[in-house]
Amino acid sequence: MKLKFDVVEKFNIFAIISILLSIAGIVGVLAAPFGLNLFNLDIDFAGGTTMYFDMGKKVDSEMTKSIRAIFKESTGIDVSSVQMAGEGNEVIVKAVSIDTQKREAFTDALKAKFELTDKNVLNVENVSPAVGKDLQKSAFEAAAIAAILMLLYITIRFDFLSGLSAVVCLLHDVFIMISFYVVFQIPMNLNFIAAALIIFGYSINATIITFDRIRENQQFNKRGNVTEIVNKSVSQSLTRNLNTTLTTLFTIVLVYIMGVPSLKNFSLPIIIGIISGAYSSIFIAAPLWAKMKLAKQKAKS
Amino acid sequence: MKKSVISFVAMLLVIVLLGVTVLTGLDFGFFSIPAITDTEEGVRLGLDLVGGSIITFEAMVEGEIDAKTLDTNMKAVEGMLRGRLDQLELYEATIYRVGDRRVTVEIPSITDPEEAVQKLGSTAKLEFKDSDGNVILEGKDIAKSEAAYGVIDSTQIAKNYVKLTLTSEASSVFTEATKVAAGKTDSKNFIDIQLDGKSVSKPFVDQQYKDKGISGGEVVISGNFTPESSSWLANVIAAGQLPFALEQVELRSVGPQLGMKALETSIKAGAIGIAMVIVFMIVVYRLPGVVSSVALLFYTCIVLIILSAFRVNLSLPGIAGIILSVGMAVDANVVIFERIKEELRAGKTIKAAIDAGFHRAFSAILDSNVTTFIAAIVLYFFGTGTIKGFAITLGLGIIVSMFTALTVTRFLLNRMVDFKIRNIKAYGVSDKEVA
């Protein structure tokens, strides 16, 4: 690598990029407790009913119109949306949470009208809002405890500032994922929580590899200039970080391209998180550590 | 040299053997590894893969209820649901508590989930009938139902039994009814306890009550009870007087078609993903890339064998976790190979570069995997359902991939040196780069 790499000097630029990318997510999370919802909440959190049918023939606008009418007639409620899915023969019907009698009435009416059987009912989901809230809470607790334990481990094996930078990077990655959901109004569901937790475990990996390099370079060069050591370490671990990101992306992008809807919902946020994790481990983790270290040295002298 | 060839071939044979084990299974007598396709004995596929329904009911408690009473009532709910599932012939179903007032029922391969929701969630109907089918008591007449252990008759031997406390209004009705029942002959002196119209217990009324009946509102049902069976019956009877209704708060139902499709596409995606990673590694790292590809096959086999042998519950996120872990599994190799390249560029011999590469990469591999492992453990203990499943595959992937990189990759690379493949180009470094 003959490339000149001055990540520490340009840290401010990277920090601004990161803030811009994650601001929507931060605002989204902070606004939520005040009753301002910026997310497109899926039934997992908002409550509701989703039904997924294989209609056995091409879905056209006439058919969706007819499905809307049947829904209104059998349940007395207006359907929220009727979407085409899969290769054009499938349809996803969404509505507020309705009880089992109404669901059955609608399914029976639909089956009768379009000559469907139980086999054509691909998927039915009904959730009341309280369920998602509980899961959200336990996921948040899990993430907080994992972060504290990681901070502890990294502090023991490296130093406190490394642990702090690593955890900041983790939060950074998760907030960028959340931003993506806010900006593109992707339906927020339990898949997101699982994906965010995965990124929590995965993206710390690359950060540690970089810190390991710094630790090693410091041993060889005890009185070395912090900025130089960090720049050198980041450039030395760059190829590894990029290659590992690529191999991981190969597999997960394939899942996204080939997967059924639920797998797509699950793999998309992971892809965003992996890319953001690669970015933060190169441009944020080590330079942030260097800035904090330098500030500490300055304060001492 | 000869020794190296033998050990090299032996290693390849081991990997082939592992591959065969994955496909056909292996039986050691005391311990057997089912084939990966064997979902009866081996890996358990989640409902999102085979189709089925997950239904969560919540107790609609009105007002305050203390934790202990709630717990007893919820146990009664579980017993009642089990009974109803058996009645519907859904023997494969599993029931578990979630939090303090929710119960989740998982039913594989069910085609009409709404019927299950309605039948399982309806209010329990408890009836005590005499031999002619006349209703003596109903759920509201039972004040308390509990399992107990102690001496209850002249035998002076402590037994398991069920103790019922009746309401004062019901007490006198029961006294009359038992007087009549005790007087019957031809084994008709029983009281039939029915839940939802199905008999759950038929205790006989002893002859001694022929004249006075069972009075005082306290009833003892004894018999050949174990602690489990007595508390089961106590719970079933308690279910007939639950102070709350059950409401379905969550239903996730996947048709078998969709499940199959999800499974097929993930397997396909996984296979193509592994192939792409192999091509990438060989193009970038040449000979070590080939070595890591062999190690990756080893890794995949071991993970599949563990999933099968320990009957891991595999759901869609779990599979995604495994596919993701394939990408992560080569990570340790990438770290090591990058180090080896650096050492070669610094002018070291192949042998020295490999040793130094492993030595120096070790701390990075250890620390990065430990931090990820911490996340997996926390997810396992705090997560529910699918998140737990993912935590297992993630944790498993970390341990196996670290082991593979530090042993199999290293072993195979050293054999390459033994085979005198010492051209640094084979290791992805050009002559010009060497200092």
Chai-1 contact restraints between the chains, C-beta under 6 A:
chainA,res_idxA,chainB,res_idxB,connection_type,confidence,min_distance_angstrom,max_distance_angstrom,comment,restraint_id
A,T100,B,E114,contact,1.0,0.0,6.0,A-B,restraint_1
A,T100,B,V117,contact,1.0,0.0,6.0,A-B,restraint_2
A,T100,B,Q118,contact,1.0,0.0,6.0,A-B,restraint_3
A,R103,B,E114,contact,1.0,0.0,6.0,A-B,restraint_4
A,E104,B,E114,contact,1.0,0.0,6.0,A-B,restraint_5
A,D118,B,T111,contact,1.0,0.0,6.0,A-B,restraint_6
A,V121,B,G255,contact,1.0,0.0,6.0,A-B,restraint_7
A,L122,B,G255,contact,1.0,0.0,6.0,A-B,restraint_8
A,L122,B,L258,contact,1.0,0.0,6.0,A-B,restraint_9
A,N123,B,V254,contact,1.0,0.0,6.0,A-B,restraint_10
A,N123,B,L258,contact,1.0,0.0,6.0,A-B,restraint_11
A,V124,B,S253,contact,1.0,0.0,6.0,A-B,restraint_12
A,E125,B,R252,contact,1.0,0.0,6.0,A-B,restraint_13
A,N126,B,L251,contact,1.0,0.0,6.0,A-B,restraint_14
A,V127,B,E250,contact,1.0,0.0,6.0,A-B,restraint_15
A,S128,B,V249,contact,1.0,0.0,6.0,A-B,restraint_16
A,V131,B,V249,contact,1.0,0.0,6.0,A-B,restraint_17
A,V131,B,E250,contact,1.0,0.0,6.0,A-B,restraint_18
A,S138,B,F382,contact,1.0,0.0,6.0,A-B,restraint_19
A,A142,B,V378,contact,1.0,0.0,6.0,A-B,restraint_20
A,A142,B,L379,contact,1.0,0.0,6.0,A-B,restraint_21
A,A142,B,F382,contact,1.0,0.0,6.0,A-B,restraint_22
A,I145,B,V378,contact,1.0,0.0,6.0,A-B,restraint_23
A,A146,B,A375,contact,1.0,0.0,6.0,A-B,restraint_24
A,A146,B,V378,contact,1.0,0.0,6.0,A-B,restraint_25
A,L149,B,I374,contact,1.0,0.0,6.0,A-B,restraint_26
A,M150,B,T371,contact,1.0,0.0,6.0,A-B,restraint_27
A,M150,B,I374,contact,1.0,0.0,6.0,A-B,restraint_28
A,R157,B,D367,contact,1.0,0.0,6.0,A-B,restraint_29
A,A194,B,P317,contact,1.0,0.0,6.0,A-B,restraint_30
A,A194,B,I387,contact,1.0,0.0,6.0,A-B,restraint_31
A,L197,B,L379,contact,1.0,0.0,6.0,A-B,restraint_32
A,F200,B,A375,contact,1.0,0.0,6.0,A-B,restraint_33
A,G201,B,T372,contact,1.0,0.0,6.0,A-B,restraint_34
A,G201,B,A375,contact,1.0,0.0,6.0,A-B,restraint_35
A,I204,B,T371,contact,1.0,0.0,6.0,A-B,restraint_36
A,N205,B,S368,contact,1.0,0.0,6.0,A-B,restraint_37
A,N205,B,T372,contact,1.0,0.0,6.0,A-B,restraint_38
A,I208,B,D367,contact,1.0,0.0,6.0,A-B,restraint_39
A,I208,B,S368,contact,1.0,0.0,6.0,A-B,restraint_40
A,I208,B,T371,contact,1.0,0.0,6.0,A-B,restraint_41
A,I209,B,A364,contact,1.0,0.0,6.0,A-B,restraint_42
A,I209,B,S368,contact,1.0,0.0,6.0,A-B,restraint_43
A,D212,B,S363,contact,1.0,0.0,6.0,A-B,restraint_44
A,D212,B,A364,contact,1.0,0.0,6.0,A-B,restraint_45
A,T239,B,E338,contact,1.0,0.0,6.0,A-B,restraint_46
A,R240,B,V334,contact,1.0,0.0,6.0,A-B,restraint_47
A,R240,B,V335,contact,1.0,0.0,6.0,A-B,restraint_48
A,R240,B,E338,contact,1.0,0.0,6.0,A-B,restraint_49
A,N243,B,V334,contact,1.0,0.0,6.0,A-B,restraint_50
A,T244,B,D331,contact,1.0,0.0,6.0,A-B,restraint_51
A,T244,B,V334,contact,1.0,0.0,6.0,A-B,restraint_52
A,T247,B,V277,contact,1.0,0.0,6.0,A-B,restraint_53
A,T247,B,G327,contact,1.0,0.0,6.0,A-B,restraint_54
A,T247,B,V330,contact,1.0,0.0,6.0,A-B,restraint_55
A,T248,B,G327,contact,1.0,0.0,6.0,A-B,restraint_56
A,F250,B,G273,contact,1.0,0.0,6.0,A-B,restraint_57
A,F250,B,M276,contact,1.0,0.0,6.0,A-B,restraint_58
A,F250,B,V277,contact,1.0,0.0,6.0,A-B,restraint_59
A,T251,B,G273,contact,1.0,0.0,6.0,A-B,restraint_60
A,T251,B,I323,contact,1.0,0.0,6.0,A-B,restraint_61
A,T251,B,V326,contact,1.0,0.0,6.0,A-B,restraint_62
A,T251,B,G327,contact,1.0,0.0,6.0,A-B,restraint_63
A,I252,B,L324,contact,1.0,0.0,6.0,A-B,restraint_64
A,L254,B,A269,contact,1.0,0.0,6.0,A-B,restraint_65
A,L254,B,I272,contact,1.0,0.0,6.0,A-B,restraint_66
A,L254,B,G273,contact,1.0,0.0,6.0,A-B,restraint_67
A,V255,B,A269,contact,1.0,0.0,6.0,A-B,restraint_68
A,V255,B,A320,contact,1.0,0.0,6.0,A-B,restraint_69
A,V255,B,I323,contact,1.0,0.0,6.0,A-B,restraint_70
A,M258,B,T265,contact,1.0,0.0,6.0,A-B,restraint_71
A,M258,B,A269,contact,1.0,0.0,6.0,A-B,restraint_72
A,G259,B,T265,contact,1.0,0.0,6.0,A-B,restraint_73
A,V260,B,K261,contact,1.0,0.0,6.0,A-B,restraint_74
A,V260,B,A262,contact,1.0,0.0,6.0,A-B,restraint_75
A,F266,B,A320,contact,1.0,0.0,6.0,A-B,restraint_76
